[in-house]
Amino acid sequence: MASHRSLLLAFMLLAACGKQPQVGQLASDDAGEPAPAPLPNSLGARWHVSADGKGIELARPAGKPFLTLHCVIAQGQKPQLAVIRHALSEPGAKALFAVLGNGVVSRMKLDAKLAQEGWIWEGTYPADAPELDVFTGQRDIEATLPGAGMLRIGGSALPREFIQWCRRNGAPLPADDGREISPPSPDRSGSKA
């Protein structure tokens, strides 16, 4: 009896708002609704240095990147690191990108940003932000974005080296013998450690 009253009250509230109650399936079969994005198959994806040398990308061989870390260095400013999840988003959308691994749990705020491939997810952080430490270990990582699925990322030393390079504002790392160690070159790919 109480459930009938609740249902009647719901219909009355909808009628008061000028909206017609709709009965049917929760999922819409309308052609105007976008289809859900396919879940990423990141099996076999590895880190490699981007063509411009200012970022690293997680991608399968000859495939489009799933995830990019891009170093933004501007004269007189602290270095920034952009975290870009290559999954379609809606204009104005915001999400938390949960990344777990290496003893760290990070929840990174990402916003929809218009790119060449359409609206994708991006967030920019100071290069020394503790949220980025999740990428600096050599163990496997899981990264989940609501609606875009989970990426399973194999352990690699390349993200650590890249983030350290970005945190140094792109300066080469001096070696113990006085030589300079250059940043990763674009033809270098990450390896499973």
N, C-alpha and C positions, 0 to 999 in steps of 0.2 A: 504494500500500500504506500509506503514511504517513497519507493522508487517511482511510482506513478505520479506522486505529488511533485517530485523533483523534475520529472520529465515535463509535466504540465507547467511548472514554474519556468523552465528553460524556454518552452515555446512562447510563453507570455512575454518574457524578457526580450526575445528576438522580435516578436511582433511589435513591442513598444519601441524598439530601435528602428522599425521600418524595414527590417530584413525578414525575408522568408526563410523559415527553417528548411534545411535540406537533410533528407534522409538518404543514405546510400553508403557506398564504400568510402573509406577514409582516403584511399589512394585515388587520385584522379586519372581517368583515362583520356582526358581532353588532349587533343592534338597540340594545343597551345602551350602545354606544360613542357619544360625541358626534361629530357631524359636524364637519369642520373649518370654521372661520369663513371666510366669504367675504372675499376680498381687497378692501381699500378702493378705491373709485374716487374719488380726491380731485381729479380733473380739474375745474377751475372753482371749487375751494374757495378762499375768501379769508378773511383775518383780519377780525374785527369785535369790537367791545367787547361784553362780556356785559351782560345786562340790569341786573345789580347794579352795574356800573361798576368792579368789583374784579378783572376778568379779561378776557382776550381769547380768542376761540374761532376755530378754523379749521373752517369749514363751507362746504358748497355753499349757494346761495341757498335758503332755507326748509328746509334739511336739518338733521339732527342733527350736533353737532360731532364731528370726528375727534380733535381735540387742543385742550386748554385750558391756558392759563397763568393761574394765579390768585394774586393777591397777598394774603398773610396778614399783616395789620398788627395787632400787639397792643401795648397800652400798656407802655412800658418795655422792650420786646424789639426785637431787630433784625428787620427785615422778612424774611419767608420767601416763597418762590415755589414753588407746587405745580405740577408738570408732570403733567397728567392725559391719558392716552391712552385714549380711549373705545373700547376693544375688550374683549370678554369674556375673563375669566381664571378661574382656579380658586381657591378659598379657600386661602390660605397660599402661593400661587405667588410667585416672584421672577423678575425678568428684567432684562437690560440693554437699554436703549433707545438705539440708535445713531443719532446725529443728525450729519449731515455738511453743511457749507456755510460760506461766508464765511471760508474758510481755517482752519476749526476742526473738529475731530473730537471729539465728546462721547459718552461712554458713561454714561448716567444709570441709576442703580439705581431700578427701579420695583417696587412690591409690589402684590399684589392688595388691593383695598379695596372694601368693600361700599358701593354707592351706590344711588340710586333706580332706576337702570337695571340693576342686578345687580352682580356682581363685575367691576371694571374695574381698570386699572393706574394707580398714582399714586406719585409720589416728591416729597418736599419738600426744598428746598435753601435755604440762606441766599441772599437776593436778590443778593448780590455774588459768588456762586460762579462761578468761571471756566467751569464747564460750560454756563452759561446764555448765554455770549457767542456761541455758535453762532447764537442768534436775533437778535443785535443788528446784523448786517450787512443789506445790501439785496439780496443775491444769493439765488438759489434754494437750497432746502434739501431734502435727502432724509432721512427719518426712518424707521428700520426697527425693528419689534418682532417677535421670533421668534414665528411662528404667527399674526401679525396683519397681515403684509405691510408694504409700504413706502408711505409718504405722500410725494408730490412736492408741495412747498410753494413757491409762487411768491414771489419777493422782495417785500418790503414794509417800509416804515419804521415801521409800527405796532408790531411787537414790540419794536423798539429803544426807541421812545418809552415804551411801557408798562413795560418792564423798568427804564428809567431812573427813571420815576415811582415804581415800587415800591422801588427802591434808595434813593430820597430819603424813604422812609417815607410816601409819599403826599403829600408837600408839593409845591405848585405850583412850577414853575421860574420864577425871576425873569428877566424880559426885560432887554435892555440899557438900555431907557428907563425902568426902574423898575416897569413893569407886571408882573403875574404871569401866567404861562401856565398854564392849567388842564390837568389830565390829559385824556386823550381822552374824549369824551362817548360814551354808549352808542349813539347813532345814527350814529356815524362808522364807516365800513368801511375796511378796508385797501385800498390800491391797489397795483397792480403798478408797481414803480419801474424 
